[in-house]
Amino acid sequence: MLNKFKALFKHTEKEDRIRYGAFGVMLIGGVIGLFAAFTLTLDKLHLLENPDTVLACSINVVLNCSAVMETPQSEILGFPNMLIGLMAFSVIITIAVLGLAKVRFPRWILIAASIGFLLDISFSYWLFFQSVYVIQILCPWCLLVTFSQTLVFSGFLHFNLRENTFKLKTHLNKQVQKFLDGGYHLMIVLVWLALMVVLVYLQFGEALFAQG
């Protein structure tokens, strides 16, 4: 009986570590993203008041928030994208805080949130590739948003895979748990982020560090 109780306690500790780790990463990503979206909103208002304003994030020809804000991609839905960020990251932070408080979400909420976060990160990376290869100008705050979205999506996906939210078959779920136990998910995220940095450097090279 004592051994069973110890095993249950250890299992609970592992569940807590997974929960705190996943939602902790989400919270960090959410706060970073909300800060970036809020700063972009203020910058947009400054530009509307005075189009000649030189923003702090307009560093050189490549890193230039002002130039990006003037492109059609900055208002895909007819209003500034950063307003979407303000709403999305507020929801993300709320979910992360509730998760850290050990709130048990219904499965449908986890699935709905997963779909929402997938749409968010897809939109974020679409804008990223648009900036790198189409507009060929980067917004530093937008890059921070993309980074934060990556943290949020990877953290939430990790939690859902651990909880088997998607109801994977037993054999497949065992393989997934083994993969997660090995820490390979973290390796994938780090390699992915490193790849994005490499793509940016290959596209712009030394111009990234040029003086304005």
C-alpha positions as a Markdown table, in Angstrom:
| # | Residue | x | y | z |
|---|---|---|---|---|
| 1 | Met | 0.0 | 0.0 | 0.0 |
| 2 | Leu | 2.8 | 2.4 | 0.9 |
| 3 | Asn | 4.6 | 1.7 | -2.4 |
| 4 | Lys | 1.4 | 2.4 | -4.3 |
| 5 | Phe | 1.0 | 5.7 | -2.5 |
| 6 | Lys | 4.6 | 6.7 | -3.3 |
| 7 | Ala | 4.1 | 5.8 | -6.9 |
| 8 | Leu | 1.0 | 7.9 | -7.0 |
| 9 | Phe | 2.8 | 10.8 | -5.5 |
| 10 | Lys | 5.7 | 10.6 | -7.9 |
| 11 | His | 3.2 | 10.4 | -10.8 |
| 12 | Thr | 1.5 | 13.6 | -9.5 |
| 13 | Glu | 4.9 | 15.3 | -9.3 |
| 14 | Lys | 5.6 | 14.5 | -12.9 |
| 15 | Glu | 2.2 | 15.7 | -14.0 |
| 16 | Asp | 2.8 | 19.0 | -12.1 |
| 17 | Arg | 6.2 | 19.4 | -13.8 |
| 18 | Ile | 4.7 | 18.9 | -17.2 |
| 19 | Arg | 1.8 | 21.3 | -16.5 |
| 20 | Tyr | 4.0 | 24.0 | -15.0 |
| 21 | Gly | 6.6 | 23.6 | -17.7 |
| 22 | Ala | 4.1 | 23.8 | -20.6 |
| 23 | Phe | 1.9 | 26.6 | -19.2 |
| 24 | Gly | 4.9 | 28.4 | -17.9 |
| 25 | Val | 6.4 | 28.6 | -21.4 |
| 26 | Met | 3.0 | 29.7 | -22.7 |
| 27 | Leu | 2.8 | 32.4 | -20.1 |
| 28 | Ile | 6.3 | 33.7 | -21.0 |
| 29 | Gly | 5.5 | 33.6 | -24.7 |
| 30 | Gly | 2.1 | 35.3 | -24.1 |
| 31 | Val | 3.6 | 38.2 | -22.0 |
| 32 | Ile | 6.4 | 38.7 | -24.6 |
| 33 | Gly | 3.9 | 38.7 | -27.4 |
| 34 | Leu | 1.5 | 41.0 | -25.7 |
| 35 | Phe | 4.3 | 43.5 | -24.9 |
| 36 | Ala | 5.4 | 43.4 | -28.6 |
| 37 | Ala | 1.8 | 43.8 | -29.9 |
| 38 | Phe | 1.1 | 46.7 | -27.4 |
| 39 | Thr | 4.3 | 48.4 | -28.5 |
| 40 | Leu | 3.5 | 48.0 | -32.1 |
| 41 | Thr | 0.0 | 49.5 | -31.4 |
| 42 | Leu | 1.6 | 52.6 | -29.8 |
| 43 | Asp | 4.0 | 52.9 | -32.7 |
| 44 | Lys | 1.1 | 52.7 | -35.2 |
| 45 | Leu | -0.7 | 55.5 | -33.3 |
| 46 | His | 2.4 | 57.6 | -33.3 |
| 47 | Leu | 2.7 | 57.2 | -37.1 |
| 48 | Leu | -0.9 | 58.1 | -37.6 |
| 49 | Glu | -0.4 | 61.3 | -35.6 |
| 50 | Asn | 2.8 | 62.1 | -37.3 |
| 51 | Pro | 3.9 | 60.2 | -40.4 |
| 52 | Asp | 7.4 | 61.6 | -40.1 |
| 53 | Thr | 8.0 | 60.1 | -36.7 |
| 54 | Val | 11.1 | 58.0 | -36.6 |
| 55 | Leu | 10.3 | 54.9 | -34.5 |
| 56 | Ala | 12.9 | 53.3 | -32.2 |
| 57 | Cys | 12.4 | 50.0 | -34.1 |
| 58 | Ser | 13.3 | 51.6 | -37.4 |
| 59 | Ile | 17.0 | 50.8 | -37.1 |
| 60 | Asn | 18.2 | 50.6 | -40.7 |
| 61 | Val | 17.0 | 49.8 | -44.2 |
| 62 | Val | 16.4 | 46.1 | -43.3 |
| 63 | Leu | 15.1 | 46.5 | -39.7 |
| 64 | Asn | 12.4 | 49.0 | -40.2 |
| 65 | Cys | 9.0 | 48.9 | -38.5 |
| 66 | Ser | 7.7 | 52.0 | -40.2 |
| 67 | Ala | 8.2 | 50.6 | -43.6 |
| 68 | Val | 6.5 | 47.3 | -42.8 |
| 69 | Met | 3.5 | 49.1 | -41.4 |
| 70 | Glu | 2.9 | 50.8 | -44.7 |
| 71 | Thr | 2.6 | 47.5 | -46.6 |
| 72 | Pro | -0.8 | 45.7 | -47.4 |
| 73 | Gln | 0.4 | 42.7 | -45.3 |
| 74 | Ser | 0.2 | 44.8 | -42.1 |
| 75 | Glu | -3.6 | 45.1 | -42.4 |
| 76 | Ile | -4.7 | 41.8 | -43.8 |
| 77 | Leu | -8.2 | 42.0 | -42.3 |
| 78 | Gly | -8.7 | 45.7 | -43.0 |
| 79 | Phe | -7.2 | 46.8 | -39.6 |
| 80 | Pro | -3.7 | 46.7 | -38.1 |
| 81 | Asn | -2.5 | 43.1 | -37.4 |
| 82 | Met | -1.3 | 44.2 | -34.0 |
| 83 | Leu | -4.9 | 44.5 | -32.8 |
| 84 | Ile | -5.2 | 40.7 | -33.5 |
| 85 | Gly | -2.1 | 40.2 | -31.4 |
| 86 | Leu | -3.6 | 42.2 | -28.5 |
| 87 | Met | -6.7 | 40.0 | -28.4 |
| 88 | Ala | -4.8 | 36.7 | -29.1 |
| 89 | Phe | -2.1 | 37.1 | -26.5 |
| 90 | Ser | -4.6 | 38.2 | -23.8 |
| 91 | Val | -6.4 | 34.9 | -24.4 |
| 92 | Ile | -3.1 | 33.0 | -24.3 |
| 93 | Ile | -2.1 | 34.6 | -21.0 |
| 94 | Thr | -5.5 | 33.8 | -19.5 |
| 95 | Ile | -5.3 | 30.1 | -20.5 |
| 96 | Ala | -1.7 | 29.9 | -19.2 |
| 97 | Val | -2.6 | 31.4 | -15.8 |
| 98 | Leu | -5.6 | 29.0 | -15.5 |
| 99 | Gly | -3.4 | 26.1 | -16.5 |
| 100 | Leu | -0.8 | 27.1 | -13.8 |
| 101 | Ala | -3.6 | 27.2 | -11.3 |
| 102 | Lys | -4.3 | 23.6 | -12.2 |
| 103 | Val | -7.7 | 24.3 | -13.8 |
| 104 | Arg | -8.9 | 21.1 | -15.6 |
| 105 | Phe | -10.0 | 22.2 | -19.1 |
| 106 | Pro | -12.7 | 20.2 | -20.9 |
| 107 | Arg | -11.3 | 18.4 | -23.9 |
| 108 | Trp | -13.2 | 20.5 | -26.3 |
| 109 | Ile | -11.6 | 23.7 | -25.0 |
| 110 | Leu | -8.2 | 22.2 | -25.4 |
| 111 | Ile | -8.9 | 21.2 | -29.0 |
| 112 | Ala | -10.5 | 24.5 | -29.8 |
| 113 | Ala | -7.5 | 26.4 | -28.3 |
| 114 | Ser | -5.1 | 24.1 | -30.3 |
| 115 | Ile | -6.9 | 25.0 | -33.5 |
| 116 | Gly | -6.8 | 28.7 | -32.6 |
| 117 | Phe | -3.1 | 28.6 | -31.8 |
| 118 | Leu | -2.4 | 26.7 | -35.0 |
| 119 | Leu | -4.1 | 29.5 | -36.9 |
| 120 | Asp | -2.2 | 32.1 | -34.9 |
| 121 | Ile | 1.2 | 30.6 | -35.6 |
| 122 | Ser | 0.4 | 29.9 | -39.2 |
| 123 | Phe | -0.5 | 33.6 | -39.7 |
| 124 | Ser | 2.6 | 34.7 | -37.8 |
| 125 | Tyr | 4.9 | 32.6 | -40.0 |
| 126 | Trp | 3.1 | 33.7 | -43.2 |
| 127 | Leu | 3.9 | 37.2 | -42.2 |
| 128 | Phe | 7.4 | 36.2 | -41.3 |
| 129 | Phe | 8.1 | 34.8 | -44.8 |
| 130 | Gln | 6.3 | 37.7 | -46.4 |
| 131 | Ser | 8.7 | 40.0 | -44.6 |
| 132 | Val | 11.8 | 38.0 | -45.5 |
| 133 | Tyr | 11.1 | 37.2 | -49.1 |
| 134 | Val | 8.4 | 39.5 | -50.4 |
| 135 | Ile | 8.6 | 42.8 | -48.6 |
| 136 | Gln | 12.3 | 42.2 | -47.8 |
| 137 | Ile | 12.0 | 44.4 | -44.7 |
| 138 | Leu | 11.9 | 43.2 | -41.1 |
| 139 | Cys | 10.0 | 44.5 | -38.2 |
| 140 | Pro | 11.9 | 43.7 | -34.9 |
| 141 | Trp | 8.7 | 43.6 | -32.9 |
| 142 | Cys | 7.0 | 41.3 | -35.4 |
| 143 | Leu | 10.0 | 39.0 | -35.1 |
| 144 | Leu | 9.5 | 38.9 | -31.4 |
| 145 | Val | 5.8 | 38.1 | -31.9 |
| 146 | Thr | 6.8 | 35.2 | -34.2 |
| 147 | Phe | 9.2 | 33.9 | -31.5 |
| 148 | Ser | 6.6 | 34.2 | -28.8 |
| 149 | Gln | 4.0 | 32.4 | -30.9 |
| 150 | Thr | 6.5 | 29.6 | -31.4 |
| 151 | Leu | 6.8 | 29.3 | -27.6 |
| 152 | Val | 3.1 | 29.3 | -27.1 |
| 153 | Phe | 2.3 | 26.7 | -29.7 |
| 154 | Ser | 5.1 | 24.3 | -28.8 |
| 155 | Gly | 4.2 | 24.6 | -25.0 |
| 156 | Phe | 0.5 | 24.0 | -25.6 |
| 157 | Leu | 1.1 | 21.1 | -28.0 |
| 158 | His | 3.5 | 19.5 | -25.6 |
| 159 | Phe | 0.8 | 19.6 | -22.9 |
| 160 | Asn | -1.8 | 18.2 | -25.1 |
| 161 | Leu | 0.4 | 15.4 | -26.3 |
| 162 | Arg | 1.2 | 14.5 | -22.7 |
| 163 | Glu | -2.5 | 14.5 | -21.8 |
| 164 | Asn | -3.3 | 12.6 | -25.0 |
| 165 | Thr | -6.0 | 15.2 | -25.8 |
| 166 | Phe | -6.2 | 14.1 | -29.4 |
| 167 | Lys | -7.0 | 10.5 | -28.3 |
| 168 | Leu | -4.1 | 8.8 | -30.1 |
| 169 | Lys | -4.2 | 5.1 | -30.3 |
| 170 | Thr | -2.3 | 3.2 | -27.5 |
| 171 | His | 0.7 | 2.2 | -29.6 |
| 172 | Leu | 1.1 | 5.6 | -31.2 |
| 173 | Asn | 0.6 | 7.4 | -27.8 |
| 174 | Lys | 3.4 | 5.2 | -26.3 |
| 175 | Gln | 5.8 | 6.3 | -29.1 |
| 176 | Val | 4.8 | 9.9 | -28.6 |
| 177 | Gln | 5.4 | 9.7 | -24.8 |
| 178 | Lys | 8.8 | 8.1 | -25.4 |
| 179 | Phe | 9.7 | 10.9 | -27.9 |
| 180 | Leu | 8.7 | 13.5 | -25.3 |
| 181 | Asp | 10.5 | 11.8 | -22.5 |
| 182 | Gly | 13.7 | 11.9 | -24.6 |
| 183 | Gly | 13.4 | 15.7 | -24.9 |
| 184 | Tyr | 13.4 | 15.6 | -28.7 |
| 185 | His | 10.5 | 18.1 | -28.8 |
| 186 | Leu | 12.8 | 20.8 | -27.3 |
| 187 | Met | 15.5 | 19.9 | -29.8 |
| 188 | Ile | 13.0 | 20.4 | -32.7 |
| 189 | Val | 11.9 | 23.8 | -31.4 |
| 190 | Leu | 15.5 | 25.0 | -30.9 |
| 191 | Val | 16.5 | 23.7 | -34.4 |
| 192 | Trp | 13.5 | 25.4 | -35.9 |
| 193 | Leu | 14.3 | 28.8 | -34.3 |
| 194 | Ala | 17.9 | 28.5 | -35.3 |
| 195 | Leu | 16.8 | 27.7 | -38.9 |
| 196 | Met | 14.7 | 30.9 | -39.0 |
| 197 | Val | 17.7 | 32.9 | -37.9 |
| 198 | Val | 19.8 | 31.3 | -40.6 |
| 199 | Leu | 17.2 | 32.1 | -43.2 |
| 200 | Val | 17.1 | 35.7 | -42.2 |
| 201 | Tyr | 20.9 | 36.0 | -42.3 |
| 202 | Leu | 21.1 | 34.3 | -45.6 |
| 203 | Gln | 18.6 | 36.7 | -47.1 |
| 204 | Phe | 20.0 | 40.0 | -45.6 |
| 205 | Gly | 23.5 | 39.2 | -44.5 |
| 206 | Glu | 25.6 | 42.1 | -43.1 |
| 207 | Ala | 22.8 | 44.6 | -44.0 |
| 208 | Leu | 21.1 | 43.5 | -40.8 |
| 209 | Phe | 23.8 | 45.2 | -38.8 |
| 210 | Ala | 24.2 | 48.3 | -40.9 |
| 211 | Gln | 23.9 | 51.7 | -39.3 |
| 212 | Gly | 20.8 | 53.7 | -40.1 |
